[in-house]
C-alpha cells in the first residue's frame, strides 16, 4: 500500500509483474498507446470488440489510461505521472524509452526517487541486446526448450510462461529490493531483468 506503479509494459512479462505488485497492494496505472493499446486486448479475443481473457488475466486490478507519447501533450501527461510514480515499468525494445525522451537519465531528472524497471529479452548490453524476443526466444536461448520434447525430435517450447511470467516474478523481486534500498538511501535506481537470464536462473 502506498506504492505507485506506472505500467508502460505490454503482453505478459511486464504486465504480470505489475499485476503481482497490484495484488500486494500497489496502485498500478497501465499506460497504453492510442493505436489499440496492448495487443493482448484483441489477440485471442472470443468476442469482437471485447477485451480478451488473455488481456484480463494479466491486467486486472489496475487502472488504465491511453497516451500518445509522440505528441507534446502526451509527454507532458507522462511527465506528471512519473512525478507521481515510485516505479516506472516497461518492456519496450532497447532504445525506445530514450527515443521517447524518457530514458532513465530523464526519469531521474523528473523524479530522483523513481525506480526504472526495464525488461528486455536479452538485456540492454551484450551481443544479443538489439534482438527482439518473446517467450519462445527466451526459452530457446535460456535452455528450457532443450529440456523438453522427445528423444528423437527437436527441442520444443514448454507450455508454461516461464519466460514471460517467470521474468515478471524476477522483476517484482528486483523492484521490491530497489524499494527497500530507496527507503534507506532516498534515491531510486535502474533495475533490468533479461528474459533469457530469468530462464537460466529457473533452469538451475
C-alpha positions in Angstrom: 0.0 0.0 0.0 1.2 3.5 -0.9 3.5 2.3 -3.8 2.6 3.8 -7.1 3.4 1.9 -10.3 3.3 3.2 -13.8 3.0 0.2 -16.1 4.1 1.0 -19.6 4.6 -2.6 -20.4 2.6 -4.9 -22.7 1.8 -8.6 -23.5 2.8 -10.7 -20.5 6.3 -10.3 -18.8 5.8 -6.7 -17.7 2.0 -6.9 -17.1 2.4 -10.0 -14.9 5.0 -8.1 -12.8 2.7 -5.1 -12.3 -0.2 -7.3 -11.6 1.8 -9.1 -8.8 2.6 -5.7 -7.3 -1.1 -4.7 -7.5 -2.1 -7.9 -5.7 0.3 -6.9 -2.9 -1.4 -3.5 -2.6 0.3 -1.2 -5.1 -1.7 1.4 -7.0 -1.0 0.5 -10.7 -1.8 2.6 -13.7 -1.4 0.9 -17.0 -0.5 3.2 -19.8 -1.4 2.2 -23.4 -1.0 3.8 -26.8 -3.8 5.3 -28.8 -3.5 2.7 -31.6 -5.4 -0.1 -30.0 -3.4 -0.4 -26.8 -1.9 -3.6 -25.5 -2.2 -6.1 -28.4 -3.4 -8.8 -26.0 -6.7 -6.9 -25.8 -7.7 -8.3 -29.2 -5.3 -11.3 -29.6 -7.3 -14.5 -28.9 -10.4 -12.4 -28.2 -13.6 -14.6 -28.3 -15.9 -11.7 -28.9 -15.1 -8.9 -31.3 -14.9 -5.5 -29.5 -14.4 -7.0 -26.1 -11.1 -7.5 -24.2 -9.7 -11.0 -24.4 -9.4 -13.3 -21.4 -5.7 -13.2 -22.2 -5.6 -9.5 -21.5 -7.7 -9.5 -18.4 -5.7 -12.4 -16.8 -2.6 -10.1 -16.7 -4.2 -6.7 -16.3 -6.9 -7.0 -13.7 -6.6 -4.9 -10.5 -5.1 -2.0 -12.5 -6.3 1.4 -13.5 -5.8 2.4 -17.1 -5.1 5.4 -19.3 -4.2 6.0 -23.0 -1.5 8.4 -24.0 0.0 9.4 -27.4 3.7 9.7 -26.4 4.5 11.0 -29.8 2.8 14.3 -29.0 3.9 17.1 -26.7 0.7 16.8 -24.6 1.2 13.0 -24.2 4.8 13.7 -23.0 3.6 16.3 -20.6 1.0 14.0 -19.1 3.5 11.2 -18.8 6.0 13.6 -17.0 3.3 14.3 -14.5 2.7 10.6 -13.9 6.4 10.0 -13.5 6.4 12.6 -10.7 3.6 10.5 -9.1 5.2 7.1 -9.6 7.5 5.1 -7.4 8.1 2.6 -10.2 8.1 3.0 -14.0 7.9 -0.4 -15.6 8.4 -1.0 -19.3 9.4 -3.8 -21.7 9.9 -1.8 -24.9 12.6 -2.8 -27.3 16.0 -1.4 -26.5 16.3 2.3 -27.1 12.5 3.1 -27.3 12.4 4.8 -23.9 15.3 7.0 -24.9 13.7 7.9 -28.3 10.5 8.9 -26.5 12.6 11.1 -24.3 12.1 9.1 -21.1 15.3 7.1 -20.6 16.5 6.6 -17.1 18.5 9.8 -17.0 15.4 11.8 -17.9 13.2 9.8 -15.5 15.7 10.5 -12.7 15.6 14.2 -13.5 11.8 14.2 -13.2 11.8 12.1 -10.1 15.1 11.3 -8.3 13.2 8.6 -6.2 11.8 6.7 -9.2 12.7 3.1 -9.9 13.0 2.4 -13.6 12.2 -1.3 -14.1 13.2 -2.5 -17.6 12.5 -5.9 -19.1 14.2 -7.0 -22.3 14.5 -10.4 -23.8 18.3 -10.3 -24.0 19.0 -7.3 -21.7 20.4 -3.9 -22.5 24.0 -4.9 -23.3 25.8 -7.8 -24.9 25.8 -9.4 -28.4 22.0 -10.1 -28.5 20.8 -6.9 -26.9 19.5 -5.4 -30.1 17.4 -8.5 -30.9 13.7 -8.5 -30.0 12.2 -11.6 -28.4 9.3 -13.1 -26.6 8.6 -16.4 -24.7 9.9 -18.8 -27.4 13.1 -16.8 -27.8 13.8 -16.8 -24.1 13.0 -20.5 -23.8 15.3 -21.4 -26.7 18.2 -19.2 -25.6 17.8 -19.9 -21.9 17.9 -23.7 -22.3 14.3 -24.6 -21.4 13.5 -26.0 -24.8 16.5 -28.3 -24.7 14.9 -30.0 -21.6 11.5 -30.5 -23.4 10.4 -32.7 -26.3 11.0 -36.3 -27.4 14.4 -38.1 -27.7 14.1 -38.4 -31.5 12.7 -34.9 -32.1 13.8 -31.3 -31.9 13.6 -29.2 -28.8 10.1 -28.0 -28.0 8.7 -24.9 -26.3 7.3 -25.7 -22.9 3.6 -24.8 -22.5 4.1 -22.5 -19.5 5.1 -18.8 -19.3 8.5 -19.4 -17.8 10.0 -16.7 -20.0 7.2 -14.1 -19.5 5.7 -14.7 -16.1 9.0 -16.0 -14.8 10.6 -12.7 -15.8 7.7 -10.9 -14.2 8.4 -12.7 -10.9 12.1 -11.9 -11.1 11.4 -8.2 -11.8 8.9 -8.0 -9.0 11.6 -9.2 -6.6 14.1 -6.7 -8.0 11.6 -3.9 -7.6 10.9 -4.8 -4.0 14.6 -4.8 -3.3 15.1 -1.5 -5.0 12.2 0.0 -3.0 13.8 -1.3 0.2 17.1 0.3 -0.8 15.3 3.6 -1.7 13.7 3.6 1.7 17.1 3.6 3.3 19.0 5.9 0.9 16.3 8.1 -0.6 17.2 7.6 -4.3 15.8 5.3 -7.0 17.7 3.2 -9.4 17.6 1.4 -12.8 16.6 -2.3 -12.5 16.9 -4.6 -15.5 15.8 -8.2 -16.0 16.6 -10.1 -19.2 14.1 -12.8 -20.0 16.9 -15.1 -21.1 18.6 -14.7 -17.7 15.3 -15.5 -15.9 15.1 -18.8 -17.8 18.7 -19.6 -17.0 18.0 -19.0 -13.3 14.9 -21.2 -13.3 16.9 -23.9 -15.2 19.3 -24.4 -12.2 
